[in-house]
Amino acid sequence: MAEKKYDWAAIAKNPKFVELHHKKTAFLFGWWIFSCVYYFLLPLGAAYTPGIFKVKIIGVINFGYMFALSQFFVSWGIALYYSHVANKDFDRLTRELIDELHL
């Protein structure tokens, strides 16, 4: 079976592809920055503001434990939000690009 040859340079210059690439890059870079800052707040906060991280919330559970646990929920939330945006915007732009290029 013959393999299809695509003009990747033409696809890369297509306005729909440029829009898709820009939206994905902006989305992912922004959330990457947020994730890194949120992740490093735990060790930095524990090192430079230990008093806040020792505040008791419930019994022996303190703010530091709650903050560390919250990182799991934040990462799951970001993953769910990415899935929502990808299904709504990125997939739509990809379909439009494929339809325009007749692939």
C-alpha positions in Angstrom: 0.0 0.0 0.0 1.4 3.4 -1.0 2.1 5.9 1.7 0.6 9.3 1.4 3.0 12.2 1.0 2.1 15.4 2.8 3.5 18.9 2.2 4.4 19.6 5.9 5.8 23.0 5.1 2.4 24.1 3.6 0.5 22.7 6.5 2.8 24.5 9.0 2.1 27.8 7.1 -1.7 27.3 7.1 -3.5 29.9 9.2 -5.6 27.3 10.9 -2.5 25.4 11.9 -0.8 28.5 13.1 -3.9 29.4 15.2 -4.1 25.9 16.6 -0.4 25.9 17.5 -0.6 29.4 19.1 -3.6 28.5 21.2 -2.1 25.2 22.4 1.3 26.8 23.1 -0.3 29.7 25.1 -2.5 27.3 27.0 0.2 24.8 27.9 2.9 27.4 28.7 0.6 29.4 31.0 -0.5 26.3 32.9 3.1 25.0 33.0 4.2 28.2 34.7 1.3 28.0 37.2 2.1 24.4 37.9 5.8 25.1 38.6 5.0 28.0 40.8 2.4 26.0 42.8 4.8 23.0 43.1 7.7 25.0 44.3 5.6 26.9 46.9 5.6 23.8 49.1 9.4 23.5 49.6 10.0 27.2 49.5 7.1 27.9 51.9 8.2 25.1 54.3 11.8 26.4 54.2 11.1 30.2 54.6 7.8 30.3 56.4 7.7 27.2 58.6 5.3 28.8 61.0 2.5 28.9 58.4 3.1 25.3 57.5 2.9 24.2 61.2 -0.6 25.7 61.7 -2.9 22.9 62.9 -6.0 22.4 60.8 -7.6 19.2 62.1 -5.9 17.2 64.9 -2.4 16.4 63.8 -3.0 17.5 60.3 -1.4 20.9 59.6 -1.4 23.3 56.8 1.8 21.8 55.2 0.1 18.4 54.8 -3.1 20.0 53.4 -1.0 22.1 50.9 0.9 19.0 49.8 -2.3 17.1 49.4 -3.9 19.9 47.5 -1.2 19.5 44.8 -2.8 16.3 43.7 -6.2 17.9 43.4 -4.7 20.9 41.5 -2.9 18.6 39.0 -6.1 16.5 38.5 -8.1 19.8 38.0 -5.6 21.0 35.4 -5.7 17.7 33.6 -9.5 17.8 33.5 -9.5 21.4 32.4 -7.0 20.6 29.6 -9.2 17.7 28.5 -12.2 20.1 28.3 -10.4 22.7 26.4 -8.8 20.2 24.0 -12.2 18.6 23.3 -13.9 22.0 22.8 -11.2 24.1 21.0 -8.2 22.1 19.9 -10.2 19.2 18.3 -12.5 21.7 16.5 -9.5 23.6 15.1 -7.9 20.3 14.1 -11.0 19.1 12.3 -11.3 22.5 10.5 -7.7 22.2 9.4 -8.1 18.6 8.1 -11.3 19.6 6.3 -9.6 22.6 4.7 -6.6 20.4 3.6 -8.8 17.5 2.4 -6.7 15.0 4.2 
